[in-house]
Amino acid sequence: MPRLWWTQPDSGDIVWCHFPQLPAPAPGPKPRPALVIEVRELAGGRYRVVVAYGTSKKLLALRTGEFAIAPVDGAAFRLSGLDAVTKFSLQDTVELDFSDEWFKPPPHAPFGQNPVA
């Protein structure tokens, strides 16, 4: 059984997620930033989260439902825990169990050893 994280994520958190390469329902090969859109509490202290895909690719081509967070955003960028300009797509979301099957601490772990960046 996957281990659950001790901190509940909140909507708006940026987490490190093995975002699935759809349509496969399996975890993706590497953790990447994802934006928490919704959190649902399940029985037994478990959580399901809806997350939006994040990438550092194709940053100049923002489409409808996409936005980027960059160092020029000042405090918002610093508080995000990101270390590079990142684009999020609200059109590309999935619902996942908030467990170590899908989520990992970020590479630089600015806020401790949990998936929240």
C-alpha positions as CSV (number, residue, x, y, z in Angstrom):
1,M,0.0,0.0,0.0
2,P,1.4,3.5,-0.8
3,R,2.5,5.6,2.0
4,L,0.4,8.7,2.6
5,W,2.0,12.1,3.3
6,W,1.5,13.7,6.7
7,T,0.6,17.2,5.3
8,Q,-2.7,17.7,3.5
9,P,-2.2,19.7,0.3
10,D,-4.3,22.8,-0.3
11,S,-5.8,24.1,-3.5
12,G,-3.1,26.4,-5.1
13,D,-0.2,24.3,-3.7
14,I,2.5,23.3,-6.2
15,V,3.4,19.7,-5.7
16,W,5.9,17.3,-7.3
17,C,4.0,14.7,-9.2
18,H,4.7,11.6,-11.4
19,F,2.0,13.0,-13.8
20,P,0.7,10.1,-15.9
21,Q,1.4,10.1,-19.6
22,L,-2.2,9.8,-20.7
23,P,-4.0,7.6,-21.6
24,A,-1.8,5.3,-19.5
25,P,-3.0,5.3,-15.8
26,A,0.5,4.7,-14.6
27,P,2.9,7.2,-12.9
28,G,5.1,9.1,-15.3
29,P,8.8,8.6,-15.4
30,K,9.9,11.7,-13.4
31,P,8.3,14.0,-10.9
32,R,7.4,17.4,-12.3
33,P,5.6,20.4,-10.8
34,A,1.8,20.2,-10.7
35,L,-0.7,22.7,-9.4
36,V,-3.3,21.4,-6.9
37,I,-6.8,22.4,-8.2
38,E,-9.0,20.5,-5.8
39,V,-8.5,18.3,-2.6
40,R,-11.0,15.7,-1.5
41,E,-10.7,14.0,1.9
42,L,-11.6,10.3,1.9
43,A,-12.2,7.9,4.7
44,G,-9.2,7.0,6.9
45,G,-7.4,10.3,6.4
46,R,-6.6,9.7,2.8
47,Y,-6.8,12.4,0.1
48,R,-7.5,12.6,-3.6
49,V,-6.3,15.6,-5.5
50,V,-6.9,17.1,-8.9
51,V,-3.7,18.5,-10.3
52,A,-2.8,20.5,-13.4
53,Y,0.2,19.6,-15.5
54,G,3.4,21.7,-15.2
55,T,6.3,22.0,-17.6
56,S,9.3,24.2,-18.3
57,K,8.9,23.6,-22.1
58,K,7.2,25.8,-24.7
59,L,7.0,28.7,-22.4
60,L,6.5,31.3,-25.1
61,A,3.4,29.5,-26.4
62,L,0.7,30.1,-23.8
63,R,-2.7,28.9,-24.9
64,T,-6.1,29.3,-23.4
65,G,-6.1,27.8,-19.9
66,E,-2.3,28.1,-19.5
67,F,-0.2,30.4,-17.3
68,A,3.4,30.7,-16.3
69,I,5.1,31.5,-13.1
70,A,8.5,33.2,-13.5
71,P,11.2,35.0,-11.5
72,V,9.8,38.4,-12.7
73,D,6.7,37.6,-10.7
74,G,8.8,38.4,-7.5
75,A,7.3,37.1,-4.3
76,A,4.8,34.8,-6.0
77,F,7.7,33.0,-7.7
78,R,9.8,32.7,-4.5
79,L,6.8,31.4,-2.5
80,S,6.0,28.8,-5.2
81,G,9.2,26.9,-4.4
82,L,10.0,26.6,-8.1
83,D,13.5,27.0,-9.4
84,A,12.7,27.6,-13.1
85,V,10.0,29.3,-15.1
86,T,7.1,26.9,-15.2
87,K,3.9,26.7,-17.3
88,F,0.7,25.1,-15.9
89,S,-2.1,23.9,-18.1
90,L,-5.6,24.0,-16.5
91,Q,-6.8,22.0,-19.6
92,D,-4.5,19.0,-18.7
93,T,-5.7,17.8,-15.3
94,V,-5.9,14.4,-13.5
95,E,-7.3,13.1,-10.2
96,L,-4.9,11.1,-8.2
97,D,-4.4,9.6,-4.7
98,F,-2.2,11.8,-2.7
99,S,0.4,9.1,-1.9
100,D,4.0,8.3,-2.7
101,E,2.9,6.3,-5.7
102,W,2.2,9.6,-7.5
103,F,4.0,12.3,-5.5
104,K,7.6,12.9,-4.3
105,P,9.5,15.7,-2.6
106,P,10.9,18.3,-5.0
107,P,14.6,17.9,-5.9
108,H,15.7,20.9,-3.8
109,A,13.0,20.4,-1.0
110,P,12.7,24.0,0.1
111,F,9.9,23.3,2.5
112,G,11.0,19.9,3.9
113,Q,10.6,16.3,2.7
114,N,7.0,16.4,1.4
115,P,5.7,16.8,-2.1
116,V,4.5,20.4,-1.6
117,A,7.1,22.7,-3.3
